[in-house]
Amino acid sequence: MTDNRNTILAVILSGLVLIAWQYFYNMPQMEKQRAAQQAQSEMAKPAPQGGSATPSTAPQTGAGSAPSANAPAQPASAAPAVSRDSAVAATPRLKIDTPRLIGSISLKGARIDDLSLVQFRETVDPTSPAIVLYSPSGTANPYYAEFGWVAASGSTVRIPDQNTVWQQEGSGSLTPSTPVTLKYDNGDGLTFRRTISIDDRYLFSIKDDVSNVGSAPVTLYPFALISRHGTPQVAGYYILHEGLIGYLGEQGLQEYGYKKIDDAKAVSFKVTDGWLGITDKYWASALLPDTKAQLQARFSSNLVGTVRTYQTDYLEDPQTIAIGGTASANARLFAGAKEASVVGINFPLAGLGGYNKQLSLNHFDLLIDWGWFYFITKPMFLALDFFYHLVGNFGISILLVTVLVKLLFFPLANKSYASMAKMKSVQPQLAALKERYPDDKMKQQQEMMEIYKKEKINPIAGCLPVALQIPVFFSLYKVLFVTIEMRHAPFFGW
């Protein structure tokens, strides 16, 4: 009976902890986000109207404006989607070939729109297709990144857009050891060059240069965007965020699920030292601007016919290019798997560097959804990772971490068992109280408390270890659920 009572008390206490957390922490945060969303929506300009042959629009400029929402991607009567192979073959391309990424860049628009992750497969079968991250316009679900320049409001200067065909200087593929350079001459005195390099993981570096040999100065704004078409299937679990994400300077972590941004239409932020992108459970695509750049960043959703399009973009401060002068802009793109060792983990003494440290990014480790209990989930993962590198198997690593947690809680559990033993020893006295005061519940409780006091018994001591272990084992579940390192990992004999 005592064991049952302890179990009931543990459940009640756990429920109270979760309710208190929801009321005192989560609800105020939601209110802050709602207020920020309303304020940001007022800053947003409406999307420009009119059709376009391609499914993205560069951010628009104007005094104090934020980047615009997507322009309509295609008319409602757009041609049916073609196969991915056909769409890739439809435009001239340069090949991407790295140990982790393969694909191509379309010379039409200079879009990075064809990427597959060669080290990850759709199923546990190693011969199954590689995970496809990006797909070009014209397919069922286009998803790509685009970079460039936007002219000042009212300017008639010709700049490259999504329909511009760039020329590759030289030949060869984009590899970690061989960057590529693209060139476009607008015929009016402006020459655009784009140098793209890639590392051996998932980082693209883009350097844009504009030379002006025309008859007048030109003002241009650097921009970058990630565009995704069609609402993807998501896991739908409350413990996991999938959708638009960014750490936007002083405004902190911003997460907009697909339904949330559908309702908001567009939200904009003035940012210094931030990043933004679109995340799935295991994969992500993120824009990583210079940490010192002043940005106007935006999340947006637009309905094109019956298809939803989602975009994250940013617009940098303008640069005026004098006659005979040159302007430059640098951008970076993360496109790949959310491996903790690659993304990085911020944690005292035991964190992982990754891009978070290498590029001095602002909380880029939050691209992985560590959740509310990040102060537990991060060290939990680090422990799993340590044992994995020690024994070479995640199944054994999980068992070892579980044993370690049990050992850490053993002193509390031991006190709990001692308290339960004391409770058991006074059961005859408690039974006698019920016989002595059968109709006086108040007196029973008073005498019971006196017995507890005399015997130095804490009636809830047996629940404490259970209550403390709940967030720990929830965090272990969270780590197993969200980290790609455990995806398709075998146990012995599997």
Secondary structure, 3 states (H helix, E strand, C coil): CHHHHHHHHHHHHHHHHHHHHHHHHHHHHHHHHHHHHHHHHHHCCCCCCCCCCCCCCCCCCCCCCCCCCCCCCCCCCCCCCCCHHHHHHCCCEEEEECCCEEEEEECECCEEEEEEEEEEECCCCCCCCEEEEEECCCCCCCEEEEEEEEECCCCCCCCCCCCCECEEECCCCEECCECEEEEEECCCCEEEEEEEEECCCCEEEEEEEEEECCCCCEEEEEEEEEEEECCCCCCCCCCCCCEEEEEEHHHCEEEEEHHHHHHHCEEEEEEECEEEEEECCCEEEEECCCCCCEEEEEEEEEEECCEEEEEEEEEECCEEECCCCEEEEEEEEEEEECCHHHHCECCCCCCECHHHHHCCCCCHHHHCCCCCCHHHHHHHHHHHHHHHHHHCCHHHHHHHHHHHHHHHCHHHHHHHHHHHHHHHHCHHHHHHHHHHCCCCHHHHHHHHHHHHHHHCCCCCCCCHHHHHHHHHHHHHHHHHHHCHHHCCCCCCCC
